[in-house]
């Protein structure tokens, strides 16, 4: 481990010692009492409905309950006919032998619930916690659905090889269509996966898969952790989506929410047994006031079992290839990151304000993920910048493969909102794009779903503003605003891809400049789906400029696929010229040149390089095919000779023409 890095951590060795000792102690306790951590993380084989050759068993953990019955269509909702029995650990269970004719007493796809006398002496109906599927009734409430398919889904494709160079297409199935409605897993499989493959992305990150009763929560107020969002189809439909993606060589990550749970008491975990501390902390510590949600108690045995089993369930049952862990800043600190501005001082990360139980849970989660699926990928969404998140558990880290480079999209929005083009500070921009924890891989991105949510605007909306509605036609004169927007949209994405991480992410549709924002149906918008959809027809129309941005994204992503410069450790920024607004750097085998100047183009401009070979253009943002003006096209086939004289601290240089608001990528001609 880097000596300088260790020097920063030395004052906090007691914190790391306490953290690692707690991890080891918890791990050993699990092995001692459960046999192995693998068995412990397969709680879904013991809890909920388990179908065997002998019959159906059902088990629910609810230590605060005083009586419990299983009710449903199978017994005509009789609240006293099927009583569960309690053990010493608060587990309630019942067994249904098969009928004399061999059939099962509970039919496939029928509704079930538990009826219990809770700790407050109230008789209530609740949905079983480990249920695998739900159905919404006409009154908008939910009921659990018992699943017992005659034949399990037959998987056709093995998991693809783990991508070294990860290019992520973030997607929401429900809004992944043109019509103003909820879209399905089957539609995504048929219409969106081919698009992802064509563009060159090798991974999709699916949001809002875990069941959530409120669609407008974007999937982040999870009510039923082992069930998938029923609005988009059945379990077999999601499996077919993932199976098809694997056949295309595409990894599939689940946006998993273990940082909090919906406070919904009727459909979710909010109030199962009548105590507020069954799965969550008691009192104010168990509530996230900003999110209006419940906060898990990560020190509890059954909470750890529940959440680790949730990971194993999605890896084994649905064959997801890993997870993006949402909102972990809330987990890492007792203050949940609320009202705290992180300056980067290590004392902010390793102190009494750190929730060691939550950190250790994340270490266990990463351990079990990689143990069950060695090729799995885990990504941390943390706004605080805590060091060691992206280091292995064996190194004393938390174990994530990647962390989101969350400062990058913030920088782009800040520049577009607050700074004139001529005042862009290229030193500051380059620093933001390259500033990350030593030896911790990052996912870089210009914008994700967060930047597109109502209340903010996508990069395309910041660039084009109202002209996105009436000046995007190819038959109209290109106005100055559209010219600027087309140029910067491509440049922002290219420089982000090249510099900001070892992986890259875009949110579906934003690659072609999708207009407007995301807003799910709610009372404030008359429950409209207008802003909860993707207008895939825009880049397909030959008369609109969106096709140019779509083409550029495809070319850019395939360039990375070919040269894999993101994962190269070789990077040298040779030029950050404030007056010229030119930024140049070598990354991997390629040479990148960006001219952010609004009006100045430069001829015979010197660009330093350490390569001794002639260079050739491999990507030009000003290409007419990408909606540019072909100002450099005559030089596309040229071989740019090397001049062996030092320039910008490089051994050689080439001389180029670089137009205003454009970028060029060169490759050295080694053979």
matplotlib code that plots the C-alpha trace (Angstrom):
import matplotlib.pyplot as plt

x = [0.0, 1.3, 3.4, 2.0, -1.6, -0.6, 0.8, -2.6, -4.2, -1.6, -3.4, -6.6, -5.1, -7.2, -10.4, -9.3, -8.3, -11.8, -13.5, -11.6, -11.9, -15.7, -15.7, -13.7, -15.8, -19.1, -17.8, -16.7, -20.0, -21.9, -19.7, -20.0, -23.8, -24.9, -22.2, -20.9, -21.5, -22.8, -25.5, -26.3, -26.8, -29.3, -32.0, -34.5, -34.2, -35.6, -37.9, -41.0, -42.6, -40.6, -42.0, -40.7, -41.9, -43.7, -45.6, -45.3, -43.6, -43.9, -41.7, -41.7, -39.5, -41.7, -40.5, -43.0, -46.1, -48.3, -50.3, -50.1, -52.2, -51.6, -54.6, -55.3, -57.3, -56.4, -58.6, -61.0, -59.2, -60.3, -58.4, -58.4, -58.0, -54.2, -52.3, -48.5, -46.4, -43.6, -40.1, -37.8, -36.2, -39.5, -39.8, -43.4, -44.0, -46.6, -46.4, -49.0, -48.7, -49.7, -53.3, -54.2, -54.3, -50.7, -51.7, -50.4, -52.9, -51.9, -52.3, -49.8, -50.4, -52.9, -53.0, -51.6, -51.0, -50.2, -52.8, -51.2, -51.8, -48.9, -46.9, -49.5, -52.4, -53.7, -54.9, -53.4, -52.8, -49.3, -47.5, -45.0, -41.5, -39.8, -42.5, -41.3, -44.1, -47.0, -50.1, -51.8, -55.5, -58.1, -57.9, -54.1, -53.1, -50.9, -51.2, -48.5, -48.6, -47.6, -45.4, -45.0, -44.2, -44.5, -41.1, -38.3, -37.0, -34.6, -31.5, -30.0, -26.8, -24.0, -22.8, -20.5, -16.8, -16.3, -15.6, -12.2, -13.4, -16.8, -19.3, -22.6, -26.0, -28.2, -31.8, -35.3, -37.5, -40.8, -39.9, -38.0, -40.6, -42.2, -45.7, -46.9, -47.3, -45.3, -43.3, -42.4, -39.4, -40.4, -40.4, -37.0, -35.6, -37.0, -36.4, -33.7, -31.2, -30.4, -29.8, -27.4, -25.5, -25.3, -24.0, -21.2, -22.1, -21.2, -23.3, -26.8, -27.6, -31.3, -33.0, -36.4, -36.4, -37.0, -40.7, -41.8, -45.5, -45.0, -43.9, -42.9, -40.1, -38.0, -37.6, -35.8, -38.6, -38.4, -41.3, -40.6, -37.0, -37.3, -40.0, -39.5, -41.6, -44.8, -45.8, -43.4, -44.2, -43.6, -40.4, -39.8, -39.9, -37.0, -35.1, -35.5, -34.3, -31.1, -30.6, -30.9, -28.5, -26.0, -26.4, -25.4, -22.3, -23.8, -23.4, -26.5, -26.2, -29.0, -29.4, -29.8, -31.2, -30.0, -29.5, -33.1, -36.6, -40.0, -41.9, -45.0, -46.5, -49.2, -47.1, -43.6, -41.3, -42.4, -44.5, -44.6, -44.8, -45.9, -42.4, -40.5, -37.2, -37.8, -35.6, -34.8, -33.3, -35.7, -36.8, -35.3, -32.2, -34.5, -35.9, -34.4, -36.4, -35.3, -36.2, -39.2, -38.0, -36.8, -33.1, -31.9, -30.1, -27.0, -26.0, -29.0, -28.5, -31.7, -31.2, -27.8, -29.3, -32.1, -29.9, -27.1, -29.8, -31.2, -27.9, -27.6, -31.2, -30.6, -27.3, -28.6, -32.3, -32.0, -28.3, -27.6, -23.8, -23.4, -24.8, -24.8, -25.3, -27.5, -27.1, -24.4, -23.4, -26.5, -25.2, -21.6, -22.3, -24.6, -25.4, -26.3, -24.4, -27.3, -26.1, -22.5, -20.0, -17.1, -13.8, -11.7, -10.1, -9.7, -11.0, -14.4, -14.4, -12.9, -14.4, -17.1, -19.5, -18.9, -21.4, -19.1, -22.0, -23.0, -19.5, -19.0, -22.3, -21.0, -17.8, -19.8, -22.0, -19.0, -17.5, -20.6, -21.2, -17.7, -17.7, -21.0, -20.1, -16.3, -16.9, -19.4, -19.1, -20.0, -20.3, -20.6, -22.7, -21.0, -21.0, -18.6, -15.5, -14.6, -11.2, -10.9, -14.4, -12.8, -10.1, -10.5, -11.7, -8.4, -6.6, -8.8, -11.1, -14.9, -14.5, -16.3, -14.9, -15.8, -17.0, -19.1, -17.1, -19.9, -18.0, -17.8, -21.5, -21.7, -18.8, -20.4, -23.8, -22.0, -20.0, -23.1, -25.3, -22.9, -19.8, -19.4, -17.6, -14.6, -14.2, -13.9, -10.9, -9.2, -6.9, -9.8, -11.7, -8.8, -8.3, -12.0, -11.9, -8.7, -9.0, -9.7, -8.6, -5.3, -5.8, -9.6, -11.4, -14.1, -17.1, -17.0, -20.1, -21.3, -24.8, -26.9, -30.6, -29.9, -29.2, -32.3, -34.8, -37.4, -36.0, -32.8, -32.1, -30.2, -27.0, -28.8, -31.4, -28.8, -27.1, -30.1, -32.6, -35.9, -34.4, -34.5, -38.2, -38.1, -34.5, -33.4, -34.5, -31.8, -33.7, -33.3, -30.4, -28.1, -28.4, -25.5, -27.1, -27.7, -24.1, -22.7, -25.0, -24.1, -20.4, -20.2, -22.5, -20.0, -16.9, -18.3, -19.0, -15.7, -13.5, -15.5, -15.1, -11.3, -10.3, -12.8, -12.6, -11.8, -15.5, -18.1, -21.9, -24.7, -28.4, -30.6, -31.5, -29.1, -26.5, -28.5, -29.5, -32.9, -35.0, -36.6, -36.4, -37.7, -40.9, -42.9, -46.7, -47.7, -50.4, -48.3, -48.3, -51.8, -50.3, -48.9, -46.5, -45.3, -41.9, -41.5, -40.7, -37.9, -38.5, -36.5, -38.0, -36.0, -32.6, -34.3, -35.7, -33.5, -34.7, -33.6, -30.2, -30.5, -29.3, -25.9, -25.4, -26.5, -24.0, -21.2, -21.9, -21.8, -18.5, -17.0, -18.0, -16.7, -13.4, -13.1, -14.0, -11.2, -8.5, -9.6, -8.0, -10.1, -8.3, -4.8, -2.7, -0.8, -2.1, -0.3, -1.9, 0.5, -1.5, -4.0, -3.8, -6.1, -6.1, -6.3, -8.8, -6.9, -6.5, -4.4, -3.4, -2.2, -4.3, -3.4, -2.3, -4.3, -3.7, -6.7, -6.9, -9.8, -10.4, -13.1, -12.6, -15.9, -14.4, -10.7, -9.5, -5.8, -3.6, -0.2, -0.9, 1.8, 0.6, 3.2, 3.5, 5.9, 5.2, 7.9, 5.5, 3.4, -0.2, -3.6, -7.1, -9.4, -12.3, -13.3, -16.3, -16.6, -17.2, -20.3, -21.5, -21.8, -23.5, -20.2, -18.9, -16.1, -13.5, -10.9, -12.1, -9.4, -6.9, -8.7, -6.5, -3.3, -0.3, 0.9, 4.6, 6.5, 8.8, 11.5, 11.8, 10.5, 7.2, 5.0, 7.4, 7.0, 9.8, 8.1, 5.2, 2.8, 1.2, -2.5, -5.5, -7.9, -11.2, -13.1, -15.3, -14.1, -12.0, -9.7, -8.4, -5.2, -3.5, 0.2, 0.9, 3.2, 3.3]
y = [0.0, 3.5, 4.9, 8.4, 6.9, 5.0, 8.2, 9.8, 6.9, 6.4, 8.8, 6.7, 3.3, 2.7, 3.4, 0.8, -1.6, -1.3, -1.6, -4.7, -6.4, -5.9, -7.4, -10.4, -10.9, -10.7, -13.1, -15.6, -15.4, -16.1, -19.1, -20.4, -20.2, -20.7, -23.0, -20.6, -17.2, -18.7, -20.7, -17.6, -15.6, -18.1, -17.2, -17.2, -21.0, -21.0, -18.0, -17.1, -19.8, -22.9, -25.5, -29.1, -32.5, -32.9, -29.6, -25.9, -24.5, -20.9, -19.0, -15.4, -13.6, -11.3, -11.4, -8.7, -10.6, -12.4, -14.5, -15.1, -16.7, -17.2, -16.0, -15.8, -17.1, -20.6, -20.4, -17.8, -15.3, -17.1, -15.3, -18.2, -21.4, -21.6, -20.6, -20.3, -21.6, -19.5, -20.7, -19.2, -16.8, -15.1, -17.2, -18.2, -21.2, -23.5, -26.5, -27.5, -31.1, -31.8, -32.7, -36.4, -35.9, -34.6, -30.9, -28.1, -26.6, -23.0, -22.4, -20.6, -16.8, -16.6, -13.9, -14.4, -12.3, -12.7, -11.8, -11.1, -9.7, -7.2, -5.8, -3.0, -5.6, -4.7, -7.2, -6.3, -7.8, -7.6, -8.8, -11.6, -10.0, -12.6, -12.6, -12.9, -11.1, -8.8, -7.5, -4.2, -4.1, -1.7, 0.3, 0.7, -1.4, -4.5, -8.2, -10.9, -13.5, -17.1, -18.4, -22.0, -22.4, -25.9, -25.5, -23.1, -20.6, -22.3, -20.2, -20.2, -18.1, -18.2, -15.0, -13.1, -12.5, -9.7, -6.5, -5.0, -1.7, -1.1, 1.1, 1.3, 2.2, 3.2, 2.4, 2.4, -0.2, 1.5, 4.7, 3.0, 3.6, 6.3, 6.0, 7.8, 4.7, 2.1, -0.1, -3.8, -6.1, -7.7, -4.4, -3.5, -6.8, -6.4, -2.7, -1.3, -4.1, -4.0, -0.3, -0.8, -3.4, -1.2, 1.8, -0.4, -0.4, -3.7, -3.3, -2.1, -0.8, -1.4, 1.0, 0.5, -3.3, -4.0, -3.7, -0.2, 0.7, 4.3, 4.6, 8.2, 7.2, 6.2, 2.8, 4.2, 3.6, -0.2, -1.9, -5.6, -6.5, -10.0, -9.0, -7.3, -4.4, -6.1, -3.1, -4.2, -7.9, -11.2, -12.8, -14.8, -11.6, -10.1, -13.4, -13.4, -9.8, -10.7, -13.9, -12.0, -9.4, -12.1, -13.6, -10.2, -10.1, -7.4, -7.4, -6.5, -4.7, -4.1, -0.7, -2.2, -0.1, -1.3, 2.2, 2.6, 1.2, 2.7, 3.7, 2.3, 0.1, -1.6, -2.9, -3.0, -3.5, -0.3, -1.9, -5.7, -6.9, -3.6, -2.5, 0.2, -1.6, -5.0, -4.2, -0.6, 1.6, 2.8, 6.4, 9.3, 7.2, 4.9, 7.7, 9.6, 12.8, 14.1, 10.8, 10.0, 6.4, 3.9, 3.2, -0.3, -1.4, -3.1, -4.6, -6.9, -10.6, -11.0, -7.7, -8.8, -12.2, -10.4, -8.1, -10.5, -13.0, -10.3, -10.0, -13.8, -13.9, -11.5, -13.1, -16.7, -16.4, -13.7, -14.0, -10.3, -9.6, -7.2, -4.1, -0.4, 0.3, 3.4, 6.2, 4.6, 8.0, 7.8, 4.4, 5.4, 8.2, 8.7, 12.1, 10.5, 13.3, 15.7, 19.3, 18.2, 19.7, 17.3, 19.2, 16.1, 16.0, 12.4, 13.2, 13.6, 10.0, 8.1, 9.3, 8.7, 10.0, 6.9, 4.1, 1.0, -1.4, -0.1, -0.1, -3.7, -4.7, -3.2, -5.2, -8.4, -7.5, -7.1, -10.2, -12.4, -10.8, -11.7, -15.1, -16.1, -14.6, -14.0, -11.9, -9.7, -5.9, -3.6, 0.2, 2.6, 5.7, 7.9, 11.7, 12.1, 10.6, 8.2, 6.7, 2.9, 2.2, 0.9, -1.2, -4.9, -6.3, -8.1, -4.8, -3.4, -1.6, -1.8, -3.9, -2.1, -2.5, 1.0, 4.2, 6.9, 10.0, 12.2, 15.5, 15.3, 15.8, 18.5, 20.3, 20.2, 21.5, 24.3, 25.4, 25.4, 27.2, 29.7, 30.3, 32.0, 29.8, 32.2, 32.0, 28.2, 27.3, 24.3, 23.7, 23.3, 21.2, 18.9, 18.6, 17.6, 15.1, 13.4, 13.8, 10.5, 8.2, 6.4, 3.0, 3.1, 2.8, 5.3, 5.3, 8.7, 10.3, 13.6, 13.0, 10.2, 10.0, 12.4, 15.3, 14.7, 14.7, 17.4, 20.5, 20.2, 19.9, 17.6, 18.8, 19.1, 21.4, 23.6, 23.9, 24.2, 25.6, 26.5, 26.1, 22.3, 22.6, 24.4, 24.6, 21.0, 20.5, 19.8, 21.9, 25.0, 27.3, 26.3, 29.1, 30.1, 28.4, 25.2, 25.3, 25.7, 23.0, 20.4, 21.1, 21.1, 18.1, 16.0, 17.5, 17.2, 13.5, 12.7, 14.4, 12.8, 9.4, 9.9, 11.4, 10.9, 7.2, 3.6, 3.1, 5.3, 5.7, 7.4, 7.5, 6.1, 8.7, 11.4, 10.2, 11.8, 14.9, 13.8, 16.9, 18.0, 16.2, 13.2, 13.6, 10.6, 10.7, 12.5, 14.9, 17.9, 17.0, 15.6, 12.0, 12.5, 10.0, 12.6, 13.2, 9.5, 8.1, 8.1, 9.5, 6.9, 8.2, 11.5, 10.0, 7.8, 10.8, 11.9, 15.5, 16.1, 16.8, 14.2, 11.6, 13.4, 13.2, 9.5, 8.7, 10.5, 8.6, 5.3, 6.3, 7.4, 4.3, 2.0, 4.0, 3.2, -0.4, -0.7, 1.1, 0.7, 3.9, 4.2, 1.4, 2.5, 3.7, 5.9, 9.5, 12.7, 16.1, 18.2, 21.4, 23.4, 26.8, 29.3, 32.0, 29.5, 27.3, 24.2, 21.1, 18.2, 14.9, 11.4, 8.6, 5.0, 4.8, 7.9, 11.7, 13.9, 17.6, 19.9, 23.5, 25.0, 28.5, 29.9, 31.7, 31.0, 28.2, 27.5, 26.6, 24.9, 24.4, 22.5, 19.5, 17.6, 13.8, 11.2, 8.9, 8.9, 7.8, 9.7, 10.4, 10.0, 11.3, 8.6, 10.8, 14.3, 16.0, 18.4, 15.7, 16.4, 12.9, 14.0, 17.3, 19.3, 21.5, 19.3, 21.9, 19.2, 16.6, 17.2, 16.1, 12.9, 10.7, 12.7, 11.4, 14.0, 14.0, 13.9, 16.9, 15.6, 18.7, 19.0, 20.8, 21.0, 18.7, 16.0, 14.7, 15.4, 17.4, 17.5, 20.5, 20.5, 22.6, 22.6, 24.5, 26.4, 24.3, 20.9, 18.0, 15.6, 12.2, 10.9, 7.5, 7.0, 4.9, 2.3, 0.0]
z = [0.0, -0.9, 1.9, 1.6, 1.8, 4.9, 6.3, 6.0, 7.8, 10.6, 13.0, 12.6, 13.1, 16.3, 14.2, 11.6, 14.3, 15.9, 12.6, 11.5, 14.9, 14.7, 11.3, 12.4, 15.5, 13.6, 10.9, 13.5, 15.3, 12.1, 11.4, 14.9, 15.1, 11.5, 10.1, 7.5, 6.2, 2.9, 4.7, 6.8, 3.6, 2.2, 4.6, 1.7, 1.9, 5.4, 5.6, 3.7, 1.5, 0.9, -1.5, -1.3, -2.5, 0.9, 0.9, 1.7, 4.8, 5.8, 8.3, 9.5, 12.1, 14.2, 17.9, 19.0, 17.7, 20.2, 17.7, 14.0, 11.3, 7.6, 5.5, 1.8, -1.1, -0.2, 3.0, 1.8, 4.1, 7.2, 10.0, 12.5, 10.5, 10.0, 13.1, 13.2, 16.0, 17.7, 18.7, 21.3, 18.8, 17.6, 14.5, 13.5, 11.3, 9.7, 7.3, 4.7, 3.5, -0.1, -0.8, -1.2, -5.0, -4.9, -5.5, -3.3, -0.8, -1.9, -5.6, -7.8, -8.2, -5.4, -2.7, 0.8, 3.9, 7.6, 10.3, 13.6, 17.1, 17.4, 20.3, 20.6, 21.0, 17.6, 15.0, 11.7, 8.2, 6.8, 3.7, 4.4, 4.6, 2.4, -0.3, -3.9, -5.7, -5.1, -6.8, -6.5, -5.9, -7.2, -4.0, -4.7, -1.7, -2.2, -1.4, -1.4, -4.2, -3.6, -6.5, -7.5, -11.1, -12.5, -14.2, -13.2, -15.8, -18.1, -18.4, -21.9, -21.4, -19.0, -17.3, -19.6, -18.8, -16.3, -18.3, -17.7, -19.2, -17.7, -19.7, -17.9, -19.3, -16.3, -17.0, -15.5, -17.0, -16.2, -18.0, -20.9, -23.6, -25.7, -24.5, -21.3, -19.2, -17.2, -19.5, -19.1, -18.8, -22.1, -23.9, -22.4, -23.6, -27.1, -27.7, -25.3, -25.1, -28.8, -28.5, -25.6, -27.6, -30.7, -28.7, -27.2, -23.6, -21.8, -18.7, -17.7, -14.2, -13.5, -11.1, -9.4, -9.6, -5.9, -5.2, -4.1, -3.6, -4.6, -8.2, -7.7, -5.3, -8.4, -6.7, -3.6, -1.1, -1.1, 0.5, -0.3, -0.7, -2.2, -4.7, -8.0, -9.3, -10.5, -12.6, -15.3, -15.4, -13.8, -12.4, -15.5, -17.6, -15.6, -15.8, -19.6, -19.7, -17.8, -19.7, -23.0, -21.8, -20.9, -24.4, -25.8, -23.6, -21.3, -17.5, -15.4, -12.1, -9.6, -8.0, -4.5, -1.6, 1.8, 3.2, 4.3, 3.8, 3.1, 6.2, 4.6, 7.4, 5.3, 2.4, 3.7, 6.8, 8.5, 11.2, 11.0, 14.7, 16.3, 17.4, 15.7, 16.4, 14.8, 11.8, 12.5, 15.2, 17.8, 18.0, 16.1, 15.2, 13.2, 11.0, 8.1, 8.2, 4.8, 3.0, 5.2, 5.6, 8.2, 9.0, 9.6, 12.7, 11.2, 14.5, 14.7, 13.8, 11.8, 10.0, 8.8, 7.8, 5.9, 4.0, 3.2, 2.0, -0.2, -1.9, -2.4, -3.7, -6.5, -7.4, -7.4, -8.4, -11.0, -11.9, -11.5, -11.9, -9.0, -7.4, -7.1, -3.4, -3.2, -0.6, 1.5, 2.9, 5.1, 6.3, 7.0, 9.5, 12.4, 11.0, 7.6, 5.8, 6.6, 7.1, 6.8, 4.3, 3.8, 3.4, 2.8, 6.2, 7.4, 10.8, 9.1, 8.0, 10.9, 14.1, 16.7, 14.0, 11.9, 12.2, 12.5, 12.5, 9.1, 7.8, 8.9, 7.3, 4.0, 4.4, 4.9, 1.9, -0.4, 1.0, 0.4, -3.1, -4.3, -2.6, -4.2, -7.6, -8.0, -11.2, -9.5, -9.5, -6.6, -6.8, -3.9, -4.1, -1.5, -1.6, 1.4, -0.3, 2.6, 1.9, 1.7, 0.3, -2.9, -1.2, -0.6, 2.7, 2.9, 2.7, 5.5, 3.1, 2.7, -0.4, -3.3, -6.8, -7.8, -6.3, -8.2, -9.1, -7.8, -7.9, -11.7, -12.6, -10.0, -11.6, -15.1, -13.8, -11.8, -14.9, -17.1, -14.5, -13.0, -15.3, -18.6, -21.2, -21.3, -17.5, -17.4, -15.3, -17.1, -14.1, -11.8, -14.4, -14.9, -11.2, -10.6, -13.4, -12.1, -8.3, -6.7, -3.9, -4.5, -6.0, -5.7, -9.1, -10.0, -12.3, -14.1, -15.5, -16.8, -15.6, -14.2, -13.3, -10.4, -12.6, -14.7, -11.9, -11.7, -10.0, -12.0, -15.7, -18.0, -19.6, -22.9, -21.3, -19.7, -23.1, -25.5, -23.0, -24.8, -28.2, -27.7, -28.5, -31.8, -33.2, -33.3, -36.9, -39.4, -41.9, -39.8, -39.5, -36.6, -34.1, -31.9, -28.9, -30.8, -32.2, -28.7, -27.3, -30.0, -29.5, -25.8, -25.3, -27.2, -25.7, -22.1, -22.6, -24.3, -21.7, -18.9, -20.5, -20.9, -17.6, -14.8, -14.0, -14.8, -15.8, -17.4, -16.9, -18.7, -18.0, -20.8, -23.4, -22.1, -24.5, -27.4, -25.5, -24.3, -23.7, -20.4, -17.1, -15.2, -13.1, -12.0, -11.7, -8.6, -7.3, -8.2, -11.9, -12.2, -12.1, -15.5, -17.1, -19.7, -18.1, -17.0, -20.4, -23.0, -26.5, -28.5, -31.7, -31.5, -32.5, -35.1, -37.0, -39.9, -39.6, -36.0, -34.6, -31.9, -34.4, -34.4, -30.7, -30.7, -33.5, -31.5, -28.4, -30.3, -31.9, -28.6, -26.7, -29.5, -29.5, -25.8, -26.5, -29.1, -27.2, -23.5, -22.5, -19.4, -17.6, -18.6, -15.8, -18.2, -18.1, -18.6, -18.9, -20.9, -21.6, -19.6, -21.4, -19.8, -22.5, -25.4, -23.5, -24.8, -22.7, -24.0, -22.5, -23.3, -21.9, -22.7, -26.3, -27.4, -27.5, -26.7, -27.6, -26.5, -27.5, -25.3, -26.7, -28.0, -31.0, -31.5, -33.7, -33.9, -36.8, -36.5, -32.8, -31.0, -28.9, -26.9, -27.0, -25.7, -28.6, -31.3, -34.0, -36.6, -35.4, -37.1, -36.1, -34.9, -33.6, -34.4, -32.6, -35.5, -38.1, -40.1, -39.3, -35.7, -36.5, -36.8, -39.6, -41.1, -40.4, -39.9, -42.3, -44.9, -42.3, -41.3, -43.5, -42.8, -40.9, -38.5, -38.4, -35.1, -34.4, -32.1, -29.9, -26.3, -25.8, -22.8, -20.9, -23.6, -25.8, -29.1, -30.5, -33.5, -35.1, -35.7, -36.6, -33.7, -34.3, -31.6, -29.4, -30.8, -29.7, -31.6, -30.6, -32.2, -32.2, -32.8, -35.9, -34.3, -37.3]

ax = plt.figure().add_subplot(projection="3d")
ax.plot(x, y, z, "-o")
ax.set_aspect("equal")
plt.show()
